[in-house]
Amino acid sequence: MLKESILKFLKLDSLMTHLSGYLEARIELLKVEIKEDIARAVARTIIYVILAFVATLFIFFISIAVAYMLGEHMGVFGGFAVVAAFYALIGVILWVTRNTISEKLEQQLKGIMKQTKK
């Protein structure tokens, strides 16, 4: 009772009401912004997964075509062996340079995250 009368006397009761309303509005705005960011991230992730799937299918079928083309000249086994060796070489190169690649990707992701925060 005394607290309420002091707040009314100093006209702080309306200030407290406005402040609590402001805080509630800010919290709701933050929730909406977070939901939008999550929706954007999920949409981008889905697009990248679809693109990766299509790229994988392309690489798979083009590899089979190249293997058969090489197989006409070296035998079917030889054609597929050359294509497999090519992918093994790429795998070894990626394995050897994995730390460097990881660091570069990490730096790029940090830069992207800094840009989206601004």
LOBA-457263 format. One record per residue (C-alpha): x negated, y negated, z; residue number from 1. Coordinates in Angstrom, 1 decimal. Example, Ala and Ser with C-alpha at 12.3 -4.5 7.8 and 13.67 -1.06 7.14 Angstrom:
      X      Y      Z num
  -12.3    4.5    7.8   1
  -13.7    1.1    7.1   2
***
This chain:
      X      Y      Z num
    0.0    0.0    0.0   1
   -2.7   -2.4    0.9   2
   -4.8   -1.4   -2.1   3
   -1.9   -2.0   -4.4   4
   -1.1   -5.5   -2.9   5
   -4.8   -6.5   -3.2   6
   -4.9   -5.3   -6.8   7
   -1.7   -7.3   -7.6   8
   -3.1  -10.4   -5.8   9
   -6.3  -10.3   -7.8  10
   -4.3   -9.4  -10.9  11
   -6.4   -6.3  -11.4  12
   -3.5   -3.9  -11.7  13
   -2.9   -4.8  -15.3  14
   -6.6   -4.7  -16.0  15
   -6.8   -1.1  -14.6  16
   -3.8   -0.1  -16.7  17
   -5.4   -1.6  -19.8  18
   -8.7    0.0  -19.0  19
   -7.2    3.5  -18.5  20
   -5.2    3.1  -21.8  21
   -8.4    2.0  -23.6  22
  -10.3    5.1  -22.2  23
   -7.5    7.4  -23.3  24
   -7.4    5.9  -26.8  25
  -11.2    6.3  -27.1  26
  -11.0    9.9  -26.0  27
   -8.3   10.6  -28.5  28
  -10.3    8.9  -31.3  29
  -13.3   11.0  -30.4  30
  -11.3   14.2  -30.6  31
  -10.0   13.2  -34.0  32
  -13.5   12.4  -35.2  33
  -14.9   15.7  -33.9  34
  -12.1   17.6  -35.7  35
  -12.8   15.7  -38.9  36
  -16.5   16.5  -38.6  37
  -15.8   20.2  -38.0  38
  -13.4   20.4  -40.9  39
  -16.0   18.8  -43.2  40
  -18.7   21.2  -42.0  41
  -16.5   24.2  -42.5  42
  -15.5   23.1  -46.0  43
  -19.1   22.6  -46.9  44
  -20.1   25.9  -45.5  45
  -17.4   27.7  -47.5  46
  -18.5   26.0  -50.7  47
  -22.1   27.0  -50.1  48
  -21.2   30.6  -49.3  49
  -19.2   30.8  -52.5  50
  -22.1   29.2  -54.5  51
  -24.5   31.6  -52.9  52
  -22.3   34.5  -53.8  53
  -22.0   33.4  -57.4  54
  -25.7   32.8  -57.6  55
  -26.4   36.2  -56.2  56
  -24.1   37.8  -58.8  57
  -25.8   35.9  -61.6  58
  -29.3   36.9  -60.4  59
  -28.1   40.5  -60.1  60
  -26.7   40.8  -63.6  61
  -29.5   38.8  -65.2  62
  -32.0   41.1  -63.5  63
  -30.2   44.2  -64.9  64
  -30.2   42.6  -68.4  65
  -33.9   41.8  -68.2  66
  -34.7   45.3  -66.9  67
  -32.8   46.9  -69.8  68
  -34.5   44.6  -72.3  69
  -37.9   45.5  -70.9  70
  -36.8   49.1  -70.7  71
  -36.4   49.2  -74.5  72
  -40.2   48.6  -74.8  73
  -41.6   50.4  -71.7  74
  -38.9   52.9  -70.9  75
  -35.9   52.4  -68.5  76
  -37.9   53.1  -65.4  77
  -40.7   50.7  -66.4  78
  -38.3   47.9  -67.1  79
  -36.6   48.2  -63.7  80
  -40.1   48.7  -62.0  81
  -41.3   45.4  -63.5  82
  -38.2   43.5  -62.3  83
  -38.5   45.1  -58.8  84
  -42.2   44.2  -58.7  85
  -41.2   40.6  -59.6  86
  -38.8   40.4  -56.7  87
  -41.3   42.1  -54.4  88
  -43.8   39.4  -55.3  89
  -41.3   36.7  -54.5  90
  -40.6   38.4  -51.2  91
  -44.3   38.5  -50.3  92
  -44.8   34.9  -51.2  93
  -41.8   33.9  -49.1  94
  -43.0   36.0  -46.2  95
  -46.4   34.5  -46.2  96
  -45.1   30.9  -46.4  97
  -42.1   31.4  -44.1  98
  -43.5   29.1  -41.4  99
  -44.2   26.2  -43.7 100
  -40.8   26.6  -45.4 101
  -39.1   26.8  -42.0 102
  -40.8   23.6  -40.8 103
  -39.9   21.7  -44.0 104
  -36.3   22.8  -43.8 105
  -36.1   21.8  -40.1 106
  -37.4   18.3  -40.9 107
  -34.9   17.9  -43.8 108
  -32.0   19.0  -41.5 109
  -33.1   16.6  -38.8 110
  -33.2   13.8  -41.4 111
  -29.7   14.8  -42.6 112
  -28.4   14.8  -39.0 113
  -29.8   11.4  -38.3 114
  -28.2   10.0  -41.4 115
  -24.7   11.4  -40.5 116
  -24.9    9.9  -36.9 117
  -25.4    6.3  -38.2 118
***
